[in-house]
Amino acid sequence: MMKALYTAATGMKGQQMTVDVISNNIANVNTSGFKRSRVNFQDLLYVNLQKPGDSSIGVQSPTGLEIGSGVRAVSTTRVFTPGVMEGTNRELDVAIMGDGFFQVTMPDGTTGYTRDGSFHLDSQLQMVTSQGYRIEPAITVPTDTQSVSIGADGVVTVTTAASPDAPTQVGTIQLARFANPSGLEASGTNILRTSAASGTPTPVTPGTEGTGALSQYYLERSNVDVVSELVNLIVAQRAYEVNSRAIRTGDEMLSQVNGLVR
């Protein structure tokens, strides 16, 4: 009975983590380029009271007798299914129509990766993210720029007041690919960082080598499905309640045992 208490407690801890992850998914339902996460679980060690195939009574047992020790959360997986493409009519909004990540330069000089294509121009007329991180490689537009055009292959051209009829190329947006994008480490502000599990990034031209083409005037919304998340939330809540009931049942059984000696 005491084992049942500890086993049910692991179930409650696991469902609490599920609720935490679902809450984060729902909170970021309107975050551009956000990818939802899910929790992966595994069962704990088993107490083998009788191994399958034992022949202690002269007959081989077809099954064994095992008692599990509960569950634990082993990892969270980021799901990189595409989000809905939403038109914005902003010429610096760009969506990736497939795989790949934008590369940005972080304040510490390292490279970060993001799916959020809501770009802006800073005081030096360089293309930056909403947080001010500059695109890598850097793209700077002239001071007399009238319009900016971003092609599906990432080529950025501008028209200026000096030459309104002759577009000028000012740079190219490159994307990065990873062998295991789920291994990227989230650092907040829509930025992912490399890890030993993600592998090294491969810079590629948009639309080639498996990466998606770019679409100007669009943003990729979160891939969070609110209805599915709410269903998962209900399931986690009910599982939490059932585990707590198992603890209550174990406690009642212990109380009955204690009452036998009175």
C-alpha positions in Angstrom: 0.0 0.0 0.0 2.8 2.4 0.7 4.2 1.7 -2.8 0.8 2.8 -4.2 1.1 6.1 -2.5 4.5 6.9 -4.0 3.5 5.6 -7.4 0.4 7.8 -7.6 2.5 10.7 -6.4 4.7 10.3 -9.5 1.6 10.4 -11.7 0.5 13.6 -10.1 3.9 15.2 -10.7 3.8 14.1 -14.3 0.3 15.5 -14.9 1.3 18.8 -13.2 4.2 19.1 -15.8 1.7 18.4 -18.6 -0.5 21.2 -17.4 2.5 23.5 -17.2 3.5 22.8 -20.8 -0.1 23.1 -22.1 -0.5 26.4 -20.2 2.6 27.8 -22.0 1.3 26.6 -25.4 -2.1 28.4 -24.8 -0.3 31.5 -23.5 1.6 31.7 -26.8 -1.3 31.1 -29.1 -0.8 34.5 -30.7 3.0 34.5 -30.8 4.4 34.6 -34.3 6.4 31.6 -35.3 5.8 29.8 -31.9 5.9 26.0 -32.0 3.9 24.1 -29.4 5.6 21.5 -27.1 4.4 18.2 -25.7 5.7 16.1 -22.7 7.2 12.7 -23.2 6.8 10.2 -20.4 8.4 6.8 -19.5 7.6 4.2 -16.9 9.9 3.7 -13.9 11.6 0.6 -12.6 9.6 -2.5 -11.9 9.6 -4.9 -9.0 9.8 -8.4 -10.4 8.1 -10.8 -8.0 8.1 -13.5 -10.6 9.9 -13.5 -14.0 8.1 -14.6 -17.1 9.1 -18.3 -17.9 9.8 -19.3 -14.3 9.0 -22.9 -13.5 9.0 -22.9 -9.7 6.1 -25.4 -9.6 7.3 -27.6 -12.4 5.2 -25.7 -15.0 6.6 -22.8 -17.0 4.7 -19.6 -16.3 3.6 -17.8 -19.5 3.6 -14.4 -17.7 5.4 -12.8 -14.9 4.4 -10.8 -11.8 5.6 -7.2 -12.0 4.7 -4.1 -10.1 5.6 -0.7 -11.6 7.0 2.3 -9.7 5.1 5.0 -11.6 6.0 7.5 -14.3 8.4 10.4 -14.9 8.6 13.1 -17.6 11.7 12.4 -19.7 11.6 15.3 -22.2 9.6 17.9 -24.0 9.4 17.8 -27.7 8.8 20.9 -29.8 6.4 20.2 -32.7 7.4 21.9 -35.9 4.2 21.6 -37.9 3.5 24.8 -39.9 1.3 27.5 -38.5 -1.3 29.5 -40.3 -0.1 32.1 -42.7 -1.7 35.5 -42.0 -1.5 38.4 -44.4 -0.4 41.7 -42.7 0.3 44.1 -45.6 3.6 45.1 -44.0 6.5 44.9 -46.5 9.0 43.8 -43.8 6.8 40.9 -42.6 8.1 37.6 -44.0 6.9 34.0 -43.5 8.8 30.8 -44.2 6.7 28.5 -46.3 8.3 25.3 -45.1 11.3 24.3 -43.1 14.1 26.6 -42.0 15.0 29.3 -39.5 15.9 33.0 -39.8 19.4 33.7 -38.4 19.9 36.7 -36.1 22.9 38.1 -34.2 22.4 38.1 -30.4 23.8 40.8 -28.1 26.6 38.5 -27.0 27.7 37.9 -30.6 26.3 34.4 -30.9 23.7 33.4 -33.5 20.1 32.8 -32.6 17.4 31.2 -34.8 13.7 32.1 -35.1 10.6 31.5 -37.2 9.3 35.0 -36.4 9.6 37.1 -39.5 8.2 40.4 -38.2 11.2 42.5 -39.1 11.8 46.2 -38.7 14.4 48.9 -39.5 16.6 50.2 -36.6 18.2 53.6 -36.3 21.0 52.5 -38.7 18.4 51.3 -41.3 19.4 47.6 -40.7 16.8 44.9 -40.7 16.1 43.6 -37.2 13.6 41.5 -35.3 11.0 43.0 -33.0 13.6 42.7 -30.1 16.2 44.5 -32.1 18.4 41.5 -33.1 20.0 42.0 -36.5 19.5 39.6 -39.3 22.5 37.5 -40.3 24.0 38.3 -42.8 23.2 42.0 -42.1 21.0 43.9 -44.5 21.0 47.7 -44.6 18.8 49.8 -46.8 19.6 53.3 -48.2 18.3 56.4 -46.4 16.1 57.4 -49.3 14.4 54.0 -49.6 10.8 54.2 -50.9 9.9 50.5 -50.9 11.4 47.1 -50.0 10.8 43.9 -51.9 11.7 40.5 -50.6 11.7 37.6 -53.1 10.9 34.0 -52.5 14.6 33.2 -52.7 15.4 35.8 -50.0 16.8 38.5 -52.3 16.1 41.9 -50.9 15.7 44.8 -53.3 14.8 48.4 -52.8 13.6 51.4 -54.8 15.0 54.7 -53.9 14.1 58.3 -54.5 17.2 58.7 -56.6 16.3 55.8 -58.9 12.6 54.9 -58.5 12.5 52.8 -61.7 15.7 50.8 -61.1 15.4 48.4 -58.1 18.7 47.8 -56.2 19.7 44.6 -54.5 20.9 45.3 -50.9 21.3 41.8 -49.5 19.9 38.2 -49.3 18.1 36.6 -46.4 19.6 33.2 -45.6 17.9 30.4 -43.7 19.4 27.7 -41.6 18.5 24.0 -41.4 19.2 21.5 -38.6 19.4 17.7 -38.5 17.3 17.7 -35.4 15.3 21.0 -34.9 13.5 19.5 -31.9 16.9 19.6 -30.2 17.1 23.4 -30.3 17.1 25.1 -26.9 14.5 27.8 -26.3 15.9 31.0 -24.7 12.8 33.2 -24.9 12.0 36.2 -27.1 11.1 33.9 -29.9 14.8 32.8 -30.1 16.1 29.2 -30.3 19.8 28.3 -29.8 21.9 25.4 -30.9 22.7 22.4 -28.7 24.6 19.2 -28.9 21.3 17.5 -29.8 20.3 19.8 -32.6 23.5 19.5 -34.6 25.3 22.3 -36.4 23.3 24.7 -38.6 23.5 24.6 -42.4 23.0 28.0 -44.1 21.0 27.6 -47.3 19.1 29.8 -49.8 15.3 29.9 -49.2 13.5 27.4 -51.3 16.5 25.1 -51.8 17.8 22.0 -50.0 14.6 21.3 -48.2 14.0 24.8 -46.8 10.8 26.8 -47.5 10.5 29.8 -49.8 9.8 33.2 -48.3 6.5 35.0 -48.6 6.5 38.8 -48.1 3.5 40.5 -46.5 2.8 37.4 -44.4 3.5 36.1 -40.9 3.4 32.6 -39.6 1.2 32.3 -36.6 1.5 29.9 -33.8 0.8 26.2 -34.5 -1.1 25.9 -31.3 -4.6 24.4 -31.7 -6.6 25.8 -28.8 -9.3 23.1 -29.0 -6.8 20.3 -28.9 -4.9 21.9 -26.0 -8.1 22.3 -24.0 -8.9 18.7 -24.5 -5.4 17.7 -23.4 -5.8 20.0 -20.4 -9.0 18.2 -19.4 -7.4 14.8 -19.8 -4.4 15.9 -17.6 -6.8 17.3 -15.0 -8.8 14.1 -14.8 -5.6 12.0 -14.6 -4.4 14.2 -11.8 -7.7 13.7 -9.9 -7.5 9.9 -10.4 -4.0 9.7 -9.1 -5.0 11.8 -6.1 -7.9 9.4 -5.5 -5.5 6.5 -5.6 -3.5 8.2 -2.8 -6.7 8.7 -0.8 -7.6 5.0 -1.3 -4.2 3.9 -0.1 -4.5 6.1 2.9 -7.9 4.7 3.8 -6.5 1.1 3.5 -3.7 2.0 5.8 -6.2 3.5 8.3 -8.1 0.2 8.2 -5.0 -1.7 8.9 -4.1 0.5 11.8 -7.6 0.0 13.2 -7.1 -3.7 13.4 -4.7 -3.4 16.4 -7.1 -1.3 18.4 
